[in-house]
Amino acid sequence: MSQFTSFVVLAEMRTGSNFLEANLNALEGVSCHGESFNPYLIGGEGKQEMFGIDMVGRDADPAGFLRAMRAQTKGLAGFRYFSDHDPRVFDLVMQDKACAKIILTRNQLESFISWKIAMESDQWWLANTKHLKTVRPRFDLAEFTERTAALHLFQTRIVNRLQVTGQTAFYIDYEDVRDLDVLNGLAAFLGVESRLKTLDFRFKKQNPEPIEEKVSNPQEMRQGLATLDWFDQSFAPNFEPRRQGMVPQYVASEGAPLLFMPIKAAPESPIKKWLQTYGALVQDFDRNSLRKWKAGNPGQRSFTVVRHPLARAYSAYCDLLARDFMPELRPYLKRVHKFILPPKGKGFETEAEFRHGFLVFLELAKYMLAGRTELRILPAFATQSALIHGFSQVQSPDMLIREDRLAEGLAYLTADVGIPLSPPPQIKLNGPYDLAKLYGPDLEEAAQAAYSRDYIGFGFKPWA
């Protein structure tokens, strides 16, 4: 008996999905209902209703439409889903482990050119070769890269959702949809007993010519494609864990429509004191109370303050020495880095020892952020980029203020919400030694190696 009660074909236009659907429908006990959630049609060209539900009803209740599809289909019901279809449906099917996932892909250049030909000829499928329309569109590199990036994002979302829900999928390429054995393997994956004896070739391949014969500017296409980084050689892998919004740490004021979203080891306490000059602080938010505060403060603005990566690392290092908030770090440093921290509550005896410890800390941060240790990446050690991305899970801050431009940033922010500017706080780095006296090329190099994502992402220059 099949573990699945339905299926979805995750694909894009011009990937062979019509041909695949025709052959799925040739399997006894399987029904594929076309592009059921296409925003412009319902199932197929010219259709405005399925299962007694019209497009208005479908869009009002996609979950109800899915239930109707499954209830009124004899056997296994499914449909084709593209990235521009109803986004609510993506969540519905991806979280449903009883819905089989079939992922159909095609060479992206072939797919793009086929799409361009279909757009210009207005011929989206072909049943009779006598009716073939021949056009040679112009290849546009910018359009191709934009479409490819969108497709990559969609495929990444699919893979990530399969991973976090512990599911697998049946992957099939455009070249495989004409392989009888592969399609019968798909039938086995779906858990149906029927098998295909022959393929349904009702849908004909429209453009079998070599790629360069399909476009009007093949030389320009070759030159443009040569500039693309097909293997993402410029990609910098990121092994930091995904962050949540950290809503309980947000701070507001009763007398100002401003919401502060603090970053650990960056300016925090002085900003809270500055907010307090406008009235009592509002803290300990959850998502519900945050929504209520926003609703009660029309015109509100949110902000965070970013710090230079070296200064922020120094602040985190000093805090670690003062509070010893990560007990598992001591044995790790001793075992891996052959470095012993001073006893809790005691500092280093000399400035040179303290500085050497800071270099060890920066090296440790580099390994942690590269995913090369078993240690937790606490918010104080994480990149500011990762923390701000975590904010975006709820809402991105309206404004990022750099610590060295704090006065100008707060002046702009208060003027924007129409309140007078309280004197901006004077922020100093707390630590036993002056970072300016400790500074040297080795510290800068170590900080850039550990926090390159912040240096590059925010355009930070060397600290000195």
C-alpha positions as CSV (number, residue, x, y, z in Angstrom):
1,M,0.0,0.0,0.0
2,S,1.3,3.4,-0.9
3,Q,2.5,5.7,1.9
4,F,1.3,8.7,-0.2
5,T,-2.3,10.0,-0.6
6,S,-1.4,12.6,-3.2
7,F,1.5,14.1,-5.1
8,V,2.9,17.3,-6.5
9,V,5.1,17.9,-9.5
10,L,7.5,20.8,-8.6
11,A,8.7,22.2,-11.9
12,E,8.8,25.3,-14.1
13,M,7.6,26.2,-17.5
14,R,9.4,24.5,-20.4
15,T,10.8,21.6,-18.4
16,G,8.7,18.8,-20.0
17,S,5.9,18.9,-17.4
18,N,3.1,18.5,-20.0
19,F,4.7,15.3,-21.3
20,L,5.3,14.0,-17.7
21,E,1.7,14.7,-16.8
22,A,0.4,12.9,-19.8
23,N,2.3,9.8,-18.9
24,L,1.4,10.0,-15.2
25,N,-2.3,10.1,-16.3
26,A,-1.6,6.9,-18.4
27,L,-0.9,5.1,-15.1
28,E,-4.0,3.4,-13.7
29,G,-4.9,4.9,-10.3
30,V,-3.0,8.2,-11.0
31,S,-4.6,11.5,-11.9
32,C,-2.6,14.7,-12.5
33,H,-4.8,17.8,-12.6
34,G,-2.5,20.2,-14.5
35,E,-1.6,23.6,-13.1
36,S,-4.3,23.6,-10.5
37,F,-3.1,26.7,-8.8
38,N,-2.0,28.8,-11.8
39,P,-3.1,32.3,-11.0
40,Y,-4.6,32.7,-14.5
41,L,-6.4,29.4,-15.0
42,I,-7.4,26.3,-13.1
43,G,-5.9,23.0,-14.3
44,G,-5.6,23.8,-17.9
45,E,-6.1,26.4,-20.7
46,G,-9.6,27.7,-20.8
47,K,-10.7,26.0,-17.5
48,Q,-12.4,28.1,-14.9
49,E,-13.7,25.4,-12.6
50,M,-12.7,22.0,-11.1
51,F,-14.3,19.8,-8.5
52,G,-17.3,22.2,-8.3
53,I,-15.0,25.1,-7.3
54,D,-14.3,28.1,-9.4
55,M,-11.1,30.2,-9.4
56,V,-12.6,32.6,-6.8
57,G,-13.4,29.8,-4.5
58,R,-10.0,28.1,-5.0
59,D,-8.1,31.3,-4.2
60,A,-10.2,32.0,-1.2
61,D,-9.6,28.5,0.3
62,P,-6.6,26.6,-1.4
63,A,-6.6,24.0,1.4
64,G,-10.3,23.3,0.8
65,F,-9.6,23.0,-2.9
66,L,-6.9,20.5,-2.2
67,R,-9.2,18.5,0.0
68,A,-11.9,18.5,-2.8
69,M,-9.3,17.4,-5.4
70,R,-8.2,14.4,-3.2
71,A,-11.8,13.5,-2.2
72,Q,-13.2,13.5,-5.8
73,T,-10.2,11.8,-7.5
74,K,-10.3,8.0,-7.8
75,G,-6.8,6.9,-6.9
76,L,-3.8,9.2,-6.3
77,A,-4.4,12.8,-7.1
78,G,-1.8,15.4,-7.9
79,F,-1.0,18.6,-9.8
80,R,1.9,20.6,-11.3
81,Y,3.2,23.5,-9.2
82,F,5.5,26.3,-10.5
83,S,7.3,29.0,-8.5
84,D,4.8,31.7,-9.6
85,H,1.7,29.7,-8.4
86,D,-0.1,30.4,-5.1
87,P,2.6,30.5,-2.4
88,R,0.2,29.3,0.3
89,V,0.0,26.0,-1.6
90,F,3.8,25.5,-1.4
91,D,3.6,25.4,2.4
92,L,0.5,23.1,2.4
93,V,2.2,20.4,0.2
94,M,5.7,20.7,1.6
95,Q,4.6,20.1,5.2
96,D,2.4,17.2,4.2
97,K,4.5,14.0,4.3
98,A,1.7,12.1,2.7
99,C,2.1,14.2,-0.4
100,A,4.8,12.7,-2.7
101,K,7.2,15.3,-4.2
102,I,8.3,14.9,-7.8
103,I,11.0,17.4,-8.8
104,L,11.3,18.0,-12.5
105,T,14.4,19.9,-13.8
106,R,15.9,20.8,-17.1
107,N,19.1,22.4,-18.4
108,Q,18.5,26.1,-17.5
109,L,19.7,27.5,-20.8
110,E,17.6,25.0,-22.8
111,S,14.6,25.9,-20.6
112,F,15.1,29.6,-20.9
113,I,15.4,29.6,-24.7
114,S,12.4,27.3,-25.0
115,W,10.5,29.8,-22.9
116,K,11.6,32.7,-25.1
117,I,10.5,30.8,-28.2
118,A,7.1,30.0,-26.7
119,M,6.6,33.6,-25.6
120,E,7.3,34.9,-29.1
121,S,5.4,32.2,-31.0
122,D,2.6,31.9,-28.5
123,Q,2.9,28.1,-28.9
124,W,3.2,26.5,-25.5
125,W,2.7,22.9,-26.5
126,L,2.6,20.9,-29.7
127,A,0.5,17.9,-30.7
128,N,0.8,18.1,-34.5
129,T,4.2,19.0,-36.0
130,K,2.5,20.5,-39.0
131,H,1.4,23.4,-36.8
132,L,4.9,24.2,-35.6
133,K,5.8,27.9,-35.5
134,T,9.5,28.7,-36.0
135,V,11.0,31.8,-34.4
136,R,14.5,32.7,-33.3
137,P,14.4,34.9,-30.3
138,R,17.3,37.2,-29.2
139,F,19.3,35.9,-26.2
140,D,19.4,38.5,-23.4
141,L,22.0,37.8,-20.7
142,A,20.4,40.0,-18.0
143,E,17.0,38.3,-18.5
144,F,18.6,34.9,-18.4
145,T,20.6,35.5,-15.2
146,E,17.5,37.0,-13.5
147,R,15.4,34.0,-14.4
148,T,18.1,31.6,-13.4
149,A,18.5,33.3,-10.0
150,A,14.8,33.0,-9.3
151,L,14.8,29.4,-10.3
152,H,17.8,28.7,-8.0
153,L,16.0,30.4,-5.1
154,F,12.9,28.2,-5.7
155,Q,14.9,25.0,-5.8
156,T,16.8,26.0,-2.7
157,R,13.5,26.5,-0.9
158,I,12.4,23.1,-1.9
159,V,15.5,21.3,-0.8
160,N,15.6,23.2,2.5
161,R,12.0,22.3,3.3
162,L,12.6,18.6,2.4
163,Q,15.6,18.6,4.8
164,V,13.9,20.3,7.8
165,T,10.8,18.0,7.5
166,G,12.9,14.8,6.9
167,Q,11.4,14.0,3.5
168,T,12.8,12.8,0.2
169,A,11.6,13.4,-3.3
170,F,11.8,11.7,-6.8
171,Y,14.1,13.7,-9.0
172,I,13.6,13.5,-12.7
173,D,15.3,15.5,-15.5
174,Y,13.9,16.6,-18.8
175,E,16.0,14.0,-20.6
176,D,14.6,11.3,-18.4
177,V,10.9,11.9,-19.0
178,R,11.1,9.9,-22.2
179,D,12.7,6.9,-20.5
180,L,10.1,4.2,-19.9
181,D,12.1,2.5,-17.1
182,V,12.5,5.8,-15.3
183,L,8.8,6.6,-15.4
184,N,8.0,3.1,-14.2
185,G,10.4,3.8,-11.4
186,L,8.4,6.9,-10.6
187,A,5.3,4.7,-10.4
188,A,7.0,2.5,-7.9
189,F,8.0,5.6,-5.9
190,L,4.4,6.7,-5.8
191,G,3.4,3.2,-4.6
192,V,1.0,2.4,-7.4
193,E,0.9,-1.1,-8.9
194,S,0.3,-0.1,-12.5
195,R,3.2,0.2,-15.0
196,L,3.5,1.8,-18.4
197,K,3.9,-0.4,-21.4
198,T,4.6,2.5,-23.8
199,L,4.9,6.2,-23.6
200,D,2.3,8.8,-24.5
201,F,3.9,10.9,-27.2
202,R,0.9,13.2,-27.7
203,F,3.1,16.2,-26.7
204,K,5.9,16.6,-29.2
205,K,9.3,18.2,-28.6
206,Q,9.0,21.6,-30.2
207,N,12.6,22.7,-30.7
208,P,15.0,19.8,-31.1
209,E,17.7,21.9,-32.8
210,P,21.1,22.7,-31.2
211,I,20.9,25.7,-28.8
212,E,22.9,28.0,-31.0
213,E,20.5,27.5,-33.9
214,K,17.5,28.5,-31.8
215,V,18.6,32.1,-31.2
216,S,19.2,35.1,-33.5
217,N,22.5,36.2,-31.7
218,P,24.5,33.0,-31.0
219,Q,27.9,34.8,-30.9
220,E,26.6,37.3,-28.3
221,M,25.1,34.4,-26.3
222,R,28.4,32.6,-26.2
223,Q,30.3,35.7,-25.1
224,G,27.7,36.4,-22.4
225,L,27.6,32.9,-21.0
226,A,31.4,32.9,-20.8
227,T,31.1,35.6,-18.1
228,L,28.9,33.6,-15.8
229,D,30.2,31.8,-12.7
230,W,28.5,28.5,-13.3
231,F,30.2,26.8,-10.4
232,D,29.7,29.6,-7.9
233,Q,33.5,30.0,-7.5
234,S,32.9,33.4,-5.9
235,F,30.5,31.9,-3.4
236,A,31.6,32.1,0.3
237,P,30.0,29.3,2.3
238,N,28.2,30.3,5.5
239,F,28.1,27.8,8.3
240,E,26.5,29.9,10.9
241,P,23.2,28.6,12.3
242,R,20.1,30.5,11.2
243,R,19.0,32.9,13.8
244,Q,15.5,33.7,15.1
245,G,14.1,37.2,15.6
246,M,15.1,37.5,19.3
247,V,11.9,39.4,19.9
248,P,12.1,39.2,23.8
249,Q,15.3,41.4,23.6
250,Y,13.6,44.3,21.7
251,V,13.2,47.5,23.7
252,A,10.8,50.4,23.1
253,S,9.9,53.5,25.1
254,E,6.4,54.6,26.3
255,G,7.2,58.2,25.2
256,A,8.6,57.6,21.7
257,P,7.5,55.4,18.7
258,L,11.0,53.9,18.5
259,L,11.8,50.2,18.7
260,F,15.5,49.2,19.4
261,M,16.6,45.8,18.2
262,P,19.9,45.2,20.0
263,I,22.9,43.3,18.7
264,K,24.9,41.4,21.3
265,A,28.4,42.9,21.9
266,A,27.4,46.0,20.0
267,P,26.1,49.2,21.8
268,E,23.1,48.1,23.9
269,S,22.9,49.5,27.4
270,P,23.7,53.1,26.4
271,I,20.9,53.0,23.8
272,K,18.4,51.7,26.3
273,K,19.3,54.6,28.7
274,W,18.9,57.0,25.8
275,L,15.4,55.6,25.0
276,Q,14.6,55.9,28.7
277,T,14.9,59.7,28.5
278,Y,11.6,59.6,26.5
279,G,9.7,57.5,29.1
280,A,9.6,54.1,30.8
281,L,11.0,51.3,28.8
282,V,8.8,48.7,27.2
283,Q,10.5,45.3,27.3
284,D,10.0,41.5,27.4
285,F,8.1,41.5,24.1
286,D,6.6,38.4,22.5
287,R,5.3,38.4,19.0
288,N,1.8,39.2,20.1
289,S,2.7,42.1,22.4
290,L,5.1,43.4,19.7
291,R,2.2,43.5,17.2
292,K,0.0,45.4,19.8
293,W,2.8,47.9,20.5
294,K,3.2,48.5,16.8
295,A,-0.5,48.9,16.3
296,G,-0.6,51.4,19.2
297,N,2.3,53.4,17.8
298,P,1.4,54.5,14.3
299,G,4.4,55.8,12.4
300,Q,6.8,53.8,14.6
301,R,10.3,53.1,13.4
302,S,12.7,50.3,14.4
303,F,16.5,50.5,14.4
304,T,19.7,48.6,15.3
305,V,23.2,49.8,15.9
306,V,26.1,47.9,14.2
307,R,29.7,48.1,15.5
308,H,33.0,47.6,13.7
309,P,33.8,43.9,13.8
310,L,37.1,44.3,15.6
311,A,35.7,46.5,18.3
312,R,32.7,44.1,18.7
313,A,35.0,41.1,19.0
314,Y,37.0,43.0,21.6
315,S,33.8,43.7,23.5
316,A,32.7,40.1,23.4
317,Y,36.2,39.0,24.5
318,C,36.2,41.3,27.5
319,D,32.7,40.2,28.5
320,L,33.8,36.6,28.3
321,L,36.7,37.2,30.6
322,A,34.5,39.2,33.1
323,R,31.5,36.9,33.2
324,D,32.9,33.5,32.1
325,F,29.5,32.8,30.5
326,M,30.7,29.8,28.4
327,P,32.2,27.2,30.7
328,E,32.8,24.7,27.9
329,L,35.2,27.2,26.3
330,R,38.0,26.7,28.9
331,P,38.7,23.0,28.3
332,Y,38.3,23.5,24.5
333,L,40.9,26.3,24.4
334,K,43.3,24.3,26.6
335,R,42.9,21.1,24.4
336,V,42.8,22.7,20.9
337,H,44.6,26.0,21.2
338,K,46.9,25.1,24.1
339,F,45.8,28.3,25.7
340,I,44.7,28.7,29.4
341,L,42.3,31.5,30.4
342,P,43.0,33.2,33.7
343,P,40.8,32.0,36.7
344,K,37.3,33.3,36.8
345,G,37.1,36.9,38.0
346,K,40.8,37.5,37.5
347,G,42.4,39.1,34.5
348,F,45.7,38.6,32.7
349,E,48.7,39.8,34.5
350,T,50.2,41.7,31.6
351,E,48.9,43.6,28.6
352,A,50.9,41.3,26.3
353,E,49.1,38.2,27.7
354,F,45.8,39.9,27.3
355,R,46.6,40.8,23.7
356,H,47.7,37.3,22.9
357,G,44.5,36.0,24.4
358,F,42.5,38.3,22.1
359,L,44.3,36.9,19.1
360,V,43.5,33.4,20.2
361,F,39.8,34.5,20.7
362,L,39.7,35.8,17.1
363,E,41.2,32.6,15.8
364,L,38.6,30.7,17.7
365,A,35.8,32.9,16.3
366,K,37.0,32.1,12.8
367,Y,36.9,28.4,13.4
368,M,33.5,28.6,15.1
369,L,31.9,30.6,12.3
370,A,33.4,28.2,9.7
371,G,31.7,25.3,11.4
372,R,34.9,23.7,12.5
373,T,34.2,23.3,16.2
374,E,31.6,21.6,18.3
375,L,31.0,24.9,20.3
376,R,27.8,26.8,20.3
377,I,27.9,30.1,18.4
378,L,26.4,32.4,20.9
379,P,24.9,35.7,19.6
380,A,27.9,37.6,20.9
381,F,30.2,35.6,18.7
382,A,27.9,35.5,15.6
383,T,28.2,37.8,12.7
384,Q,26.0,40.9,12.8
385,S,24.9,39.9,9.3
386,A,23.4,36.6,10.7
387,L,21.7,38.4,13.6
388,I,20.1,41.0,11.4
389,H,19.0,38.3,9.0
390,G,17.4,36.7,12.1
391,F,15.5,40.0,12.8
392,S,14.0,39.7,9.3
393,Q,12.2,36.5,10.3
394,V,9.9,38.9,12.1
395,Q,10.7,42.2,10.5
396,S,13.9,43.9,9.3
397,P,14.8,47.1,11.2
398,D,13.9,50.3,9.3
399,M,17.4,51.7,9.9
400,L,20.9,50.4,10.5
401,I,23.0,53.0,12.4
402,R,26.8,52.6,12.6
403,E,28.3,53.2,16.0
404,D,30.7,55.9,14.7
405,R,27.7,57.8,13.2
406,L,25.4,57.3,16.1
407,A,24.6,61.0,16.7
408,E,23.7,61.6,13.1
409,G,21.6,58.4,12.9
410,L,19.6,59.1,16.1
411,A,19.0,62.7,14.9
412,Y,17.6,61.5,11.6
413,L,15.5,58.9,13.3
414,T,13.9,61.2,15.9
415,A,13.3,63.8,13.2
416,D,11.6,61.1,11.1
417,V,9.1,60.3,13.9
418,G,8.7,64.0,14.9
419,I,10.2,64.0,18.4
420,P,13.0,66.2,19.8
421,L,16.5,64.7,20.0
422,S,17.7,63.8,23.5
423,P,21.5,64.1,23.7
424,P,23.0,61.0,22.0
425,P,25.0,58.7,24.4
426,Q,28.7,58.8,24.4
427,I,29.8,55.2,24.0
428,K,33.2,53.8,25.1
429,L,34.6,50.3,24.8
430,N,34.8,48.8,28.2
431,G,37.9,46.7,28.8
432,P,41.1,46.6,30.9
433,Y,43.2,48.0,28.0
434,D,42.7,50.6,25.3
435,L,42.0,48.9,22.0
436,A,43.9,51.7,20.2
437,K,47.0,50.8,22.1
438,L,46.6,47.1,21.4
439,Y,45.8,47.5,17.8
440,G,48.1,46.2,15.1
441,P,48.0,44.6,11.6
442,D,47.9,41.1,13.2
443,L,44.7,41.9,15.1
444,E,43.1,43.5,12.0
445,E,44.0,40.5,9.8
446,A,42.6,38.1,12.4
447,A,39.4,40.1,12.7
448,Q,38.9,40.2,9.0
449,A,39.5,36.4,8.7
450,A,36.9,35.7,11.4
451,Y,34.3,38.3,10.4
452,S,34.8,38.8,6.7
453,R,31.0,38.5,6.2
454,D,30.5,41.7,8.2
455,Y,33.6,43.5,6.7
456,I,32.4,42.8,3.2
457,G,28.6,43.0,3.8
458,F,28.7,46.4,5.6
459,G,31.8,47.8,3.9
460,F,33.9,48.2,7.1
461,K,37.4,49.6,6.7
462,P,40.3,48.7,8.9
463,W,39.6,49.8,12.4
464,A,42.5,52.2,12.9
